[in-house]
Amino acid sequence: MNTDWQTDALPELAQRILARLQQAYGTISDPWRLPVLATLGPEGPDARVVVLRDVLKEGRELVAFSDRRAPKIAQIHQHSRIALVFYDGAGPVQLRIHGQAGVQEASDMERWAGLSDAQRQNYRSLATPGTPVDSPSEGWSTTNRSGLEEFAVVRIKVETLDWLWLARAGHRRAQFTWEAGGWSGRWVVP
């Protein structure tokens, strides 16, 4: 996805970043739809790709799904501070987000209803994600349950944005912090 990032106005840039996030979650082929989520695990930093499922509250809240038994869920319960990294090589633009993650404890029936049967299959595994198996097909051994019991919604409250544009004419970088009901930005050295 190519976005015109050329602007010297920080408020306009913040709006473009948020619009780009909105665009990403609704477009399957968008590279920003698959950010890297970093949490803190027992061995230190732990990162994995997640699917951006929604952008709420004018970009202040991001949503991803997970199996409730996945290690990232326990990590979020233990240390709610997370980072997300979005990258679009066509830009090329990187966006780093820091915030607080939480796991919605009650089942989200509306979001569950929006999943296809193939997507629901991901939550029907007999074994916990990360369990060693003898063959790849063993990981697909499933129960007759719906999968809703293992479906978790991860909500990330965005606190900071760190945007980097690797422009041929000169890289640009800006940082934004949520303050007093709006994004406060500043230019920084790339």
Order of alpha helices (4+ residues) and beta strands (2+ residues): alpha-beta-beta-beta-beta-alpha-beta-beta-alpha-alpha-beta-beta-beta
